[in-house]
Amino acid sequence: MQEFLAAISDHHRMQSAQVAALRKGDGFLFEKELAEASERRLNVKYAIIAHKEKHGC
């Protein structure tokens, strides 16, 4: 769960940075990082679901 929370936090931080860049008129500066953070978040999410299904906890 700690890894999932960290992944969510990273994703949120990247989204916030993207919004700040857009507000400053800098455009989409964090697309790659945002996509990577989103992928990490989903991978951890599915690992937790798989663990729960396998172990029932």
mmCIF file as gemmi writes it, N, C-alpha and C atoms, coordinates in Angstrom:
data_model
loop_
_atom_site.group_PDB
_atom_site.id
_atom_site.type_symbol
_atom_site.label_atom_id
_atom_site.label_alt_id
_atom_site.label_comp_id
_atom_site.label_asym_id
_atom_site.label_entity_id
_atom_site.label_seq_id
_atom_site.pdbx_PDB_ins_code
_atom_site.Cartn_x
_atom_site.Cartn_y
_atom_site.Cartn_z
_atom_site.occupancy
_atom_site.B_iso_or_equiv
_atom_site.pdbx_formal_charge
_atom_site.auth_seq_id
_atom_site.auth_asym_id
_atom_site.pdbx_PDB_model_num
ATOM 1 N N . MET Axp A 1 ? 0.816 -1.198 0 1 0 ? 1 A 1
ATOM 2 C CA . MET Axp A 1 ? 0 0 0 1 0 ? 1 A 1
ATOM 3 C C . MET Axp A 1 ? 0.86 1.263 0 1 0 ? 1 A 1
ATOM 4 N N . GLN Axp A 2 ? 1.99 1.209 0.686 1 0 ? 2 A 1
ATOM 5 C CA . GLN Axp A 2 ? 2.874 2.382 0.714 1 0 ? 2 A 1
ATOM 6 C C . GLN Axp A 2 ? 3.36 2.73 -0.69 1 0 ? 2 A 1
ATOM 7 N N . GLU Axp A 3 ? 3.672 1.704 -1.468 1 0 ? 3 A 1
ATOM 8 C CA . GLU Axp A 3 ? 4.126 1.929 -2.84 1 0 ? 3 A 1
ATOM 9 C C . GLU Axp A 3 ? 3.007 2.559 -3.683 1 0 ? 3 A 1
ATOM 10 N N . PHE Axp A 4 ? 1.775 2.108 -3.46 1 0 ? 4 A 1
ATOM 11 C CA . PHE Axp A 4 ? 0.632 2.663 -4.183 1 0 ? 4 A 1
ATOM 12 C C . PHE Axp A 4 ? 0.43 4.129 -3.803 1 0 ? 4 A 1
ATOM 13 N N . LEU Axp A 5 ? 0.521 4.429 -2.516 1 0 ? 5 A 1
ATOM 14 C CA . LEU Axp A 5 ? 0.367 5.814 -2.073 1 0 ? 5 A 1
ATOM 15 C C . LEU Axp A 5 ? 1.46 6.706 -2.643 1 0 ? 5 A 1
ATOM 16 N N . ALA Axp A 6 ? 2.682 6.185 -2.711 1 0 ? 6 A 1
ATOM 17 C CA . ALA Axp A 6 ? 3.785 6.954 -3.299 1 0 ? 6 A 1
ATOM 18 C C . ALA Axp A 6 ? 3.544 7.183 -4.792 1 0 ? 6 A 1
ATOM 19 N N . ALA Axp A 7 ? 3.04 6.174 -5.488 1 0 ? 7 A 1
ATOM 20 C CA . ALA Axp A 7 ? 2.761 6.312 -6.916 1 0 ? 7 A 1
ATOM 21 C C . ALA Axp A 7 ? 1.659 7.339 -7.164 1 0 ? 7 A 1
ATOM 22 N N . ILE Axp A 8 ? 0.631 7.324 -6.322 1 0 ? 8 A 1
ATOM 23 C CA . ILE Axp A 8 ? -0.447 8.311 -6.439 1 0 ? 8 A 1
ATOM 24 C C . ILE Axp A 8 ? 0.102 9.714 -6.181 1 0 ? 8 A 1
ATOM 25 N N . SER Axp A 9 ? 0.945 9.836 -5.182 1 0 ? 9 A 1
ATOM 26 C CA . SER Axp A 9 ? 1.536 11.132 -4.846 1 0 ? 9 A 1
ATOM 27 C C . SER Axp A 9 ? 2.386 11.663 -5.998 1 0 ? 9 A 1
ATOM 28 N N . ASP Axp A 10 ? 3.195 10.798 -6.606 1 0 ? 10 A 1
ATOM 29 C CA . ASP Axp A 10 ? 4.023 11.208 -7.743 1 0 ? 10 A 1
ATOM 30 C C . ASP Axp A 10 ? 3.153 11.659 -8.911 1 0 ? 10 A 1
ATOM 31 N N . HIS Axp A 11 ? 2.111 10.898 -9.173 1 0 ? 11 A 1
ATOM 32 C CA . HIS Axp A 11 ? 1.208 11.246 -10.273 1 0 ? 11 A 1
ATOM 33 C C . HIS Axp A 11 ? 0.543 12.6 -10.015 1 0 ? 11 A 1
ATOM 34 N N . HIS Axp A 12 ? 0.092 12.801 -8.799 1 0 ? 12 A 1
ATOM 35 C CA . HIS Axp A 12 ? -0.546 14.072 -8.437 1 0 ? 12 A 1
ATOM 36 C C . HIS Axp A 12 ? 0.446 15.231 -8.554 1 0 ? 12 A 1
ATOM 37 N N . ARG Axp A 13 ? 1.685 15.008 -8.119 1 0 ? 13 A 1
ATOM 38 C CA . ARG Axp A 13 ? 2.709 16.059 -8.203 1 0 ? 13 A 1
ATOM 39 C C . ARG Axp A 13 ? 2.958 16.447 -9.663 1 0 ? 13 A 1
ATOM 40 N N . MET Axp A 14 ? 3.004 15.455 -10.556 1 0 ? 14 A 1
ATOM 41 C CA . MET Axp A 14 ? 3.21 15.728 -11.975 1 0 ? 14 A 1
ATOM 42 C C . MET Axp A 14 ? 2.016 16.483 -12.567 1 0 ? 14 A 1
ATOM 43 N N . GLN Axp A 15 ? 0.813 16.11 -12.164 1 0 ? 15 A 1
ATOM 44 C CA . GLN Axp A 15 ? -0.371 16.827 -12.64 1 0 ? 15 A 1
ATOM 45 C C . GLN Axp A 15 ? -0.333 18.283 -12.187 1 0 ? 15 A 1
ATOM 46 N N . SER Axp A 16 ? 0.063 18.51 -10.946 1 0 ? 16 A 1
ATOM 47 C CA . SER Axp A 16 ? 0.15 19.879 -10.427 1 0 ? 16 A 1
ATOM 48 C C . SER Axp A 16 ? 1.196 20.691 -11.176 1 0 ? 16 A 1
ATOM 49 N N . ALA Axp A 17 ? 2.322 20.07 -11.473 1 0 ? 17 A 1
ATOM 50 C CA . ALA Axp A 17 ? 3.376 20.749 -12.227 1 0 ? 17 A 1
ATOM 51 C C . ALA Axp A 17 ? 2.89 21.085 -13.635 1 0 ? 17 A 1
ATOM 52 N N . GLN Axp A 18 ? 2.125 20.175 -14.232 1 0 ? 18 A 1
ATOM 53 C CA . GLN Axp A 18 ? 1.579 20.411 -15.573 1 0 ? 18 A 1
ATOM 54 C C . GLN Axp A 18 ? 0.617 21.588 -15.562 1 0 ? 18 A 1
ATOM 55 N N . VAL Axp A 19 ? -0.257 21.634 -14.569 1 0 ? 19 A 1
ATOM 56 C CA . VAL Axp A 19 ? -1.204 22.742 -14.462 1 0 ? 19 A 1
ATOM 57 C C . VAL Axp A 19 ? -0.457 24.061 -14.265 1 0 ? 19 A 1
ATOM 58 N N . ALA Axp A 20 ? 0.556 24.06 -13.422 1 0 ? 20 A 1
ATOM 59 C CA . ALA Axp A 20 ? 1.341 25.282 -13.193 1 0 ? 20 A 1
ATOM 60 C C . ALA Axp A 20 ? 2.022 25.744 -14.481 1 0 ? 20 A 1
ATOM 61 N N . ALA Axp A 21 ? 2.558 24.809 -15.248 1 0 ? 21 A 1
ATOM 62 C CA . ALA Axp A 21 ? 3.216 25.162 -16.509 1 0 ? 21 A 1
ATOM 63 C C . ALA Axp A 21 ? 2.203 25.75 -17.494 1 0 ? 21 A 1
ATOM 64 N N . LEU Axp A 22 ? 1.036 25.155 -17.554 1 0 ? 22 A 1
ATOM 65 C CA . LEU Axp A 22 ? 0.005 25.665 -18.461 1 0 ? 22 A 1
ATOM 66 C C . LEU Axp A 22 ? -0.442 27.063 -18.055 1 0 ? 22 A 1
ATOM 67 N N . ARG Axp A 23 ? -0.573 27.292 -16.754 1 0 ? 23 A 1
ATOM 68 C CA . ARG Axp A 23 ? -0.985 28.617 -16.279 1 0 ? 23 A 1
ATOM 69 C C . ARG Axp A 23 ? 0.053 29.682 -16.628 1 0 ? 23 A 1
ATOM 70 N N . LYS Axp A 24 ? 1.327 29.283 -16.622 1 0 ? 24 A 1
ATOM 71 C CA . LYS Axp A 24 ? 2.401 30.222 -16.964 1 0 ? 24 A 1
ATOM 72 C C . LYS Axp A 24 ? 2.548 30.385 -18.47 1 0 ? 24 A 1
ATOM 73 N N . GLY Axp A 25 ? 1.815 29.571 -19.228 1 0 ? 25 A 1
ATOM 74 C CA . GLY Axp A 25 ? 1.907 29.657 -20.68 1 0 ? 25 A 1
ATOM 75 C C . GLY Axp A 25 ? 3.044 28.858 -21.262 1 0 ? 25 A 1
ATOM 76 N N . ASP Axp A 26 ? 3.607 27.936 -20.474 1 0 ? 26 A 1
ATOM 77 C CA . ASP Axp A 26 ? 4.749 27.147 -20.932 1 0 ? 26 A 1
ATOM 78 C C . ASP Axp A 26 ? 4.35 25.914 -21.728 1 0 ? 26 A 1
ATOM 79 N N . GLY Axp A 27 ? 3.066 25.637 -21.819 1 0 ? 27 A 1
ATOM 80 C CA . GLY Axp A 27 ? 2.604 24.484 -22.584 1 0 ? 27 A 1
ATOM 81 C C . GLY Axp A 27 ? 2.697 23.192 -21.784 1 0 ? 27 A 1
ATOM 82 N N . PHE Axp A 28 ? 2.68 22.093 -22.521 1 0 ? 28 A 1
ATOM 83 C CA . PHE Axp A 28 ? 2.681 20.763 -21.914 1 0 ? 28 A 1
ATOM 84 C C . PHE Axp A 28 ? 4.116 20.283 -21.713 1 0 ? 28 A 1
ATOM 85 N N . LEU Axp A 29 ? 4.703 20.63 -20.586 1 0 ? 29 A 1
ATOM 86 C CA . LEU Axp A 29 ? 6.107 20.304 -20.321 1 0 ? 29 A 1
ATOM 87 C C . LEU Axp A 29 ? 6.302 18.923 -19.706 1 0 ? 29 A 1
ATOM 88 N N . PHE Axp A 30 ? 5.28 18.348 -19.137 1 0 ? 30 A 1
ATOM 89 C CA . PHE Axp A 30 ? 5.456 17.15 -18.325 1 0 ? 30 A 1
ATOM 90 C C . PHE Axp A 30 ? 4.701 15.941 -18.866 1 0 ? 30 A 1
ATOM 91 N N . GLU Axp A 31 ? 4.446 15.902 -20.162 1 0 ? 31 A 1
ATOM 92 C CA . GLU Axp A 31 ? 3.674 14.803 -20.731 1 0 ? 31 A 1
ATOM 93 C C . GLU Axp A 31 ? 4.335 13.45 -20.508 1 0 ? 31 A 1
ATOM 94 N N . LYS Axp A 32 ? 5.632 13.351 -20.776 1 0 ? 32 A 1
ATOM 95 C CA . LYS Axp A 32 ? 6.339 12.075 -20.612 1 0 ? 32 A 1
ATOM 96 C C . LYS Axp A 32 ? 6.344 11.642 -19.15 1 0 ? 32 A 1
ATOM 97 N N . GLU Axp A 33 ? 6.693 12.557 -18.26 1 0 ? 33 A 1
ATOM 98 C CA . GLU Axp A 33 ? 6.743 12.249 -16.84 1 0 ? 33 A 1
ATOM 99 C C . GLU Axp A 33 ? 5.357 11.89 -16.299 1 0 ? 33 A 1
ATOM 100 N N . LEU Axp A 34 ? 4.344 12.586 -16.77 1 0 ? 34 A 1
ATOM 101 C CA . LEU Axp A 34 ? 2.973 12.316 -16.343 1 0 ? 34 A 1
ATOM 102 C C . LEU Axp A 34 ? 2.527 10.935 -16.812 1 0 ? 34 A 1
ATOM 103 N N . ALA Axp A 35 ? 2.868 10.581 -18.033 1 0 ? 35 A 1
ATOM 104 C CA . ALA Axp A 35 ? 2.521 9.254 -18.556 1 0 ? 35 A 1
ATOM 105 C C . ALA Axp A 35 ? 3.24 8.16 -17.764 1 0 ? 35 A 1
ATOM 106 N N . GLU Axp A 36 ? 4.512 8.374 -17.437 1 0 ? 36 A 1
ATOM 107 C CA . GLU Axp A 36 ? 5.266 7.395 -16.655 1 0 ? 36 A 1
ATOM 108 C C . GLU Axp A 36 ? 4.698 7.244 -15.248 1 0 ? 36 A 1
ATOM 109 N N . ALA Axp A 37 ? 4.344 8.354 -14.629 1 0 ? 37 A 1
ATOM 110 C CA . ALA Axp A 37 ? 3.768 8.308 -13.286 1 0 ? 37 A 1
ATOM 111 C C . ALA Axp A 37 ? 2.416 7.592 -13.307 1 0 ? 37 A 1
ATOM 112 N N . SER Axp A 38 ? 1.639 7.836 -14.339 1 0 ? 38 A 1
ATOM 113 C CA . SER Axp A 38 ? 0.346 7.169 -14.473 1 0 ? 38 A 1
ATOM 114 C C . SER Axp A 38 ? 0.531 5.667 -14.653 1 0 ? 38 A 1
ATOM 115 N N . GLU Axp A 39 ? 1.506 5.282 -15.453 1 0 ? 39 A 1
ATOM 116 C CA . GLU Axp A 39 ? 1.777 3.855 -15.669 1 0 ? 39 A 1
ATOM 117 C C . GLU Axp A 39 ? 2.22 3.177 -14.376 1 0 ? 39 A 1
ATOM 118 N N . ARG Axp A 40 ? 3.102 3.835 -13.619 1 0 ? 40 A 1
ATOM 119 C CA . ARG Axp A 40 ? 3.544 3.272 -12.324 1 0 ? 40 A 1
ATOM 120 C C . ARG Axp A 40 ? 2.358 3.091 -11.39 1 0 ? 40 A 1
ATOM 121 N N . ARG Axp A 41 ? 1.497 4.101 -11.337 1 0 ? 41 A 1
ATOM 122 C CA . ARG Axp A 41 ? 0.318 4.041 -10.469 1 0 ? 41 A 1
ATOM 123 C C . ARG Axp A 41 ? -0.576 2.862 -10.85 1 0 ? 41 A 1
ATOM 124 N N . LEU Axp A 42 ? -0.821 2.688 -12.124 1 0 ? 42 A 1
ATOM 125 C CA . LEU Axp A 42 ? -1.663 1.578 -12.568 1 0 ? 42 A 1
ATOM 126 C C . LEU Axp A 42 ? -1.004 0.219 -12.308 1 0 ? 42 A 1
ATOM 127 N N . ASN Axp A 43 ? 0.304 0.121 -12.547 1 0 ? 43 A 1
ATOM 128 C CA . ASN Axp A 43 ? 1.004 -1.142 -12.305 1 0 ? 43 A 1
ATOM 129 C C . ASN Axp A 43 ? 0.916 -1.56 -10.84 1 0 ? 43 A 1
ATOM 130 N N . VAL Axp A 44 ? 1.112 -0.608 -9.944 1 0 ? 44 A 1
ATOM 131 C CA . VAL Axp A 44 ? 1.031 -0.915 -8.515 1 0 ? 44 A 1
ATOM 132 C C . VAL Axp A 44 ? -0.404 -1.268 -8.134 1 0 ? 44 A 1
ATOM 133 N N . LYS Axp A 45 ? -1.363 -0.544 -8.686 1 0 ? 45 A 1
ATOM 134 C CA . LYS Axp A 45 ? -2.77 -0.821 -8.411 1 0 ? 45 A 1
ATOM 135 C C . LYS Axp A 45 ? -3.119 -2.259 -8.789 1 0 ? 45 A 1
ATOM 136 N N . TYR Axp A 46 ? -2.726 -2.666 -9.989 1 0 ? 46 A 1
ATOM 137 C CA . TYR Axp A 46 ? -3.05 -4.023 -10.442 1 0 ? 46 A 1
ATOM 138 C C . TYR Axp A 46 ? -2.273 -5.084 -9.671 1 0 ? 46 A 1
ATOM 139 N N . ALA Axp A 47 ? -1.082 -4.756 -9.196 1 0 ? 47 A 1
ATOM 140 C CA . ALA Axp A 47 ? -0.332 -5.686 -8.359 1 0 ? 47 A 1
ATOM 141 C C . ALA Axp A 47 ? -1.051 -5.907 -7.029 1 0 ? 47 A 1
ATOM 142 N N . ILE Axp A 48 ? -1.612 -4.859 -6.466 1 0 ? 48 A 1
ATOM 143 C CA . ILE Axp A 48 ? -2.373 -4.974 -5.214 1 0 ? 48 A 1
ATOM 144 C C . ILE Axp A 48 ? -3.623 -5.818 -5.443 1 0 ? 48 A 1
ATOM 145 N N . ILE Axp A 49 ? -4.315 -5.56 -6.542 1 0 ? 49 A 1
ATOM 146 C CA . ILE Axp A 49 ? -5.527 -6.342 -6.841 1 0 ? 49 A 1
ATOM 147 C C . ILE Axp A 49 ? -5.172 -7.815 -7.018 1 0 ? 49 A 1
ATOM 148 N N . ALA Axp A 50 ? -4.103 -8.104 -7.747 1 0 ? 50 A 1
ATOM 149 C CA . ALA Axp A 50 ? -3.678 -9.488 -7.955 1 0 ? 50 A 1
ATOM 150 C C . ALA Axp A 50 ? -3.314 -10.149 -6.632 1 0 ? 50 A 1
ATOM 151 N N . HIS Axp A 51 ? -2.631 -9.425 -5.767 1 0 ? 51 A 1
ATOM 152 C CA . HIS Axp A 51 ? -2.257 -9.957 -4.45 1 0 ? 51 A 1
ATOM 153 C C . HIS Axp A 51 ? -3.502 -10.297 -3.641 1 0 ? 51 A 1
ATOM 154 N N . LYS Axp A 52 ? -4.47 -9.39 -3.645 1 0 ? 52 A 1
ATOM 155 C CA . LYS Axp A 52 ? -5.704 -9.628 -2.895 1 0 ? 52 A 1
ATOM 156 C C . LYS Axp A 52 ? -6.455 -10.854 -3.426 1 0 ? 52 A 1
ATOM 157 N N . GLU Axp A 53 ? -6.489 -10.984 -4.753 1 0 ? 53 A 1
ATOM 158 C CA . GLU Axp A 53 ? -7.178 -12.131 -5.342 1 0 ? 53 A 1
ATOM 159 C C . GLU Axp A 53 ? -6.459 -13.44 -5.014 1 0 ? 53 A 1
ATOM 160 N N . LYS Axp A 54 ? -5.141 -13.416 -5.02 1 0 ? 54 A 1
ATOM 161 C CA . LYS Axp A 54 ? -4.346 -14.616 -4.765 1 0 ? 54 A 1
ATOM 162 C C . LYS Axp A 54 ? -4.394 -15.023 -3.289 1 0 ? 54 A 1
ATOM 163 N N . HIS Axp A 55 ? -4.27 -14.054 -2.407 1 0 ? 55 A 1
ATOM 164 C CA . HIS Axp A 55 ? -4.137 -14.346 -0.975 1 0 ? 55 A 1
ATOM 165 C C . HIS Axp A 55 ? -5.414 -14.097 -0.177 1 0 ? 55 A 1
ATOM 166 N N . GLY Axp A 56 ? -6.365 -13.396 -0.787 1 0 ? 56 A 1
ATOM 167 C CA . GLY Axp A 56 ? -7.613 -13.129 -0.087 1 0 ? 56 A 1
ATOM 168 C C . GLY Axp A 56 ? -7.505 -12.153 1.059 1 0 ? 56 A 1
ATOM 169 N N . CYS Axp A 57 ? -6.507 -11.316 1.031 1 0 ? 57 A 1
ATOM 170 C CA . CYS Axp A 57 ? -6.349 -10.361 2.134 1 0 ? 57 A 1
ATOM 171 C C . CYS Axp A 57 ? -6.59 -8.935 1.688 1 0 ? 57 A 1
